[in-house]
Amino acid sequence: MLRWIKPIALSLLLIACDEQGVLSFLIGIFLLVVYLPKSFGDHYKNCRRERLIRFAIYLSAVLMVCALRIYNTSLARFRADSVIAAVEAFKAKTGAYPERLDQLEPLFMAKVPEKAKMTFMDNGFRYSSRSDYHTLSYVTFPPFGRRVYDFESRKWKRSD
């Protein structure tokens, strides 16, 4: 049983640290192109079962990172849509966009989400309020890759 601690620990580390999925993508390619085919070679005949179990553990971690990435993307869109709706409701009632997101509480939103998504890195919303330009943004792929919602045009754009 102790021989499975290392692959499980490495898999958990991958899940915890690879928020964007880049490392997981590369590991997944390596597993499918190199590790799995080699496991069926004569050299690994005596330990094939163990290699296949390790392959399954590592591939499960890669798939988990992909699933978490998809979940976080959906979560960020959902939270952004709720903030956008509250900002628009604020404008409909007051005739102007709020200067800060905390002005939405508690009348338009019970609580403004602190985070766009569940990650360790940059994950908060940024709201910009100028006299003729109002935006809501969040980072999709650190350090760059921001999604920016322009309230005047009511459209999403990408920045960086």
C-alpha positions, 0 to 999 in steps of 0.5 A: 500500500505504501507504494501508492503514496507517491503517485497519489501525493503527486496527483493531489499536488497537481490538482491543488497547484495546476489551476489553469490546466497547462501542466495537466495537459502536458502530463496527459499528453506524456501519459498517453503518448509515452507512458501508456505505450511503453507499459505494454513493452516487453521490458515492463511485462513483470510490472505492467499491472502496477504501471497501469494502476499508476497510469490510472491514478495520474490520468485521474488527476489530469481529468480532475484538473480539467473538470475543475477548470471547466467548473471554475469557468462556469462559476466565474461566468455565473457570478459575473452575470449576477453582478452585471444584473445587479449593476444594471438594476442599480442603474435602472433605479438610480439613473447611474452606474455605481461607483463601487460594487459594494454599493450594490449590497444589500438592496441589489445583491445580498453580498457581492462575490469576493472571488470570480472563481475558486483558485489560489491565484488572482480571482477577484472581480475588478470594477471600473467606474468612470464618467463615460466608461464602466467595466467589470473584469476578472482574470481567466488565465493568469497573469493575463487573459482578462474577460471584460464586460463593457456596460455601455456596449453590453458586450464581453471583450478579451483583454491582454 
